[in-house]
């Protein structure tokens, strides 16, 4: 079942062209192998201080985001990077260096497939016991970077010093995605080609708390809901699973895609879930009841299931939600980046991009970053629009109230539909 009463925009006016902000080009050499150069992942620190991107060939580049934007303004859009960039010394986090973000390089020892920033919140209690015996004490100003590698390992780094803190070694295949719980508890979830998701407690010296099984094939991606209570995982064989992260049990399977599902992300209020698939579609779901609210197609007319399930030149590689809760960005194999409004049928802005693999919004939502097969990153200004008071109220309500509770409110039916993103 899917809702079909959302308004659509039928217009012959082409979408606007997104404004280019800048680009970071990976270093190359005459003997540089093309295989292994892919930029599979780009990430912004939760406080907006750093941008991290995998340049390929084991290397992760950490760039102070404010400095990066200033360079774009001063020197134009292009900004080449030097493989011999500053490498921070491996030292304690103590001292003033953590207050001065520096551009530096981390050699992870193997091809990097996934990145995630995590920050510690001291008042959040760890789920482990005997915390006084732990090797690492995470302070309020700590910023960590998790890197998922080709050999199945996960390495945890101190962003300010470049020091390797933990080396997690339980996966047996590529670690395809990583996500930290947004509550600051330093709970990390990893998704792997070994068909499992693993839950780690970094405050407990990286102890593996749970293995989530159920995927019949590779797991491509995972994402926490904003309140950290639900995890979405997506993978091969059309899989979209939702997990209760208090009980570590599966809540439900979402059915509707016709090919591998490779990316997912919750909206900022947790009321919506976006999934991207090789079937040429992005679906926007109500994750609380498993209903598809919106379909963003990248091939017109939409392919039949038999063609959607194979190679169709429109594989959608990545999807992400903007912080305003109104816009979704997608990246597909047709060499286009698209910006969608959740209440419109067609893209509102587009941008050209060859060989794109991943995309994510900056912390404030003003810029979209996209990584490519040659290890580079490209940036565009995102659609700017002042959110209506109604939408802001909707987001405030949906942050604390699931769909079932909204439907029981003693309010007019049209208001319920609006709060459930059905109009």
BELGI-V980502 format. One record per backbone hydrogen bond with DSSP energy under -0.5 kcal/mol. CO is the residue of the C=O (numbers start at 1). NH is the residue of the N-H. If there is no record, write none. Layout:
# BELGI-V980502
CO;NH
CO;NH
This chain:
# BELGI-V980502
1;292
8;10
9;11
16;350
19;381
22;379
23;25
23;79
24;377
25;81
29;32
34;37
36;57
38;40
41;54
43;52
45;48
49;65
50;45
51;63
52;43
53;55
53;61
56;59
58;108
59;55
59;56
60;106
61;53
61;63
62;104
63;51
64;68
65;69
66;70
67;71
68;72
69;73
70;74
71;75
72;76
77;23
79;25
81;83
82;85
86;88
86;105
89;91
96;99
97;100
99;101
104;62
106;60
106;108
111;113
111;150
112;40
114;148
116;146
118;144
120;122
121;124
123;125
130;133
131;134
136;138
137;139
139;142
142;120
143;159
144;118
145;157
146;116
147;155
148;113
148;114
149;152
149;175
152;171
153;149
154;168
155;147
156;165
156;166
157;145
157;159
158;162
163;158
163;165
166;156
168;154
174;176
174;193
177;191
179;189
181;184
184;121
186;188
186;202
187;181
188;200
189;179
190;198
191;176
191;177
192;195
192;219
195;214
195;215
196;192
197;212
198;190
198;200
199;209
199;210
200;188
200;202
201;204
201;206
201;207
202;205
204;207
207;201
207;209
210;199
211;213
212;197
218;220
218;236
221;234
223;232
225;228
229;245
230;225
231;243
232;223
233;241
234;220
234;221
235;239
235;261
236;239
239;235
240;254
241;233
242;251
242;252
243;231
243;245
244;248
244;249
249;244
252;242
253;255
260;262
260;278
263;276
265;274
267;270
272;267
273;285
274;265
275;283
276;262
276;263
277;280
277;316
280;298
281;277
282;296
283;275
283;285
284;293
284;294
285;273
285;287
286;289
286;290
286;291
291;286
291;293
292;3
294;284
295;297
296;282
304;307
304;308
305;309
307;310
315;317
315;333
318;331
320;329
322;325
326;342
327;322
328;340
329;320
330;338
331;317
331;318
332;335
332;336
335;353
336;332
337;351
338;330
339;348
339;349
340;328
341;344
348;16
349;339
350;18
351;337
353;356
355;373
358;371
360;369
362;365
366;382
367;362
368;380
369;360
370;378
371;357
371;358
372;39
372;375
376;372
377;24
378;370
379;21
379;22
380;368
383;385
385;387
388;392
389;393
390;394
391;395
392;396
393;397
394;398
395;399
397;400
397;401
402;405
402;406
403;407
404;408
405;408
406;409
409;411
412;416
413;417
414;418
415;419
416;420
417;422
417;423
418;421
